[in-house]
C-alpha cells in the first residue's frame, strides 16, 4: 500500500530475460502510473496484460517466461501496452509427433 492509501502499481516479470511484465493491479493501471522499478506507463494497461520493460524494435522477439511469445510488428516503446495489435505470434509447433 502506498502512503496515500492506494495499492501501489504492481507487475510481475516471470524470467530475468523477459522484456515484458504483467500488470497485476485489479482493474489495471492508468497511463502515468509509476512502477516500483521506476518504469512509467505510457498507455493505460488492463489487468493481466503486458507492459514493455524496454523499447522493442519492430521484428524483435517479445519474451515472457524466458521464451519468445511473439514478435513486435511495430516499434514498442518502454512503458507501452503490449497486445495482439502490435505483435505477431510465432508459428505453432506441429501437432503430430515425428
C-alpha positions in Angstrom: 0.0 0.0 0.0 1.3 3.5 -0.8 1.4 6.4 1.6 -1.8 7.8 0.1 -3.7 4.6 1.0 -3.9 3.3 -2.6 -2.4 0.0 -3.7 0.9 0.6 -5.3 1.2 -0.2 -9.1 2.5 -3.8 -9.4 3.7 -6.1 -12.2 5.3 -9.5 -12.4 8.4 -10.3 -14.5 8.5 -14.1 -14.7 12.0 -14.6 -16.0 15.1 -12.3 -15.9 15.3 -12.4 -19.8 11.7 -11.2 -20.2 11.2 -7.8 -21.9 7.6 -7.7 -20.8 5.9 -7.9 -17.4 2.3 -8.5 -16.4 0.2 -5.8 -14.7 -1.4 -7.4 -11.6 -3.4 -4.5 -10.1 -7.2 -5.1 -10.1 -8.7 -3.1 -12.9 -5.3 -2.4 -14.5 -3.3 0.8 -14.3 -3.7 4.3 -15.9 -1.1 5.9 -18.2 1.4 7.8 -16.0 1.4 5.2 -13.2 4.9 4.6 -11.9 6.0 1.1 -11.0 8.5 0.3 -8.2 11.2 -0.3 -10.7 10.9 3.3 -11.9 9.0 2.4 -15.1 6.3 4.9 -16.0 3.4 3.7 -18.1 2.8 5.4 -21.4 -0.6 3.7 -22.0 -3.4 2.6 -19.7 -2.8 -1.2 -19.3 -5.6 -3.6 -18.3 -5.1 -6.1 -15.5 -3.3 -9.2 -16.6 -1.9 -7.6 -19.7 1.7 -7.0 -20.7 3.9 -3.8 -20.4 7.1 -3.3 -22.3 10.0 -3.2 -19.8 12.3 -1.8 -22.5 12.0 -0.5 -26.1 11.3 -3.3 -28.5 12.2 -2.7 -32.2 9.9 -3.9 -35.0 10.8 -7.6 -35.7 12.4 -8.2 -32.3 11.1 -11.1 -30.2 8.8 -10.5 -27.2 10.0 -12.6 -24.3 7.8 -13.9 -21.5 8.7 -16.9 -19.4 12.2 -16.6 -20.9 10.9 -17.7 -24.3 9.6 -15.9 -27.4 5.9 -15.5 -27.3 5.7 -13.2 -30.4 7.4 -10.6 -32.5 6.9 -6.8 -32.5 5.1 -5.7 -35.6 5.9 -2.0 -34.9 8.4 -0.4 -32.5 7.1 -0.7 -29.0 8.2 2.0 -26.5 9.2 1.2 -23.0 6.1 1.5 -20.7 3.7 0.7 -23.6 0.9 -1.8 -23.6 2.0 -4.9 -25.5 -1.1 -6.6 -27.1 -2.1 -8.6 -30.1 -2.4 -5.5 -32.2 1.3 -4.7 -32.0 2.7 -8.2 -32.2 2.5 -11.3 -34.3 2.6 -14.8 -32.9 5.3 -17.3 -33.8 4.4 -20.3 -36.0 2.7 -23.1 -33.9 4.6 -26.3 -33.4 3.4 -29.3 -35.5 0.6 -31.3 -33.8 2.0 -34.7 -34.9 4.9 -36.3 -33.2 7.6 -37.3 -35.8 
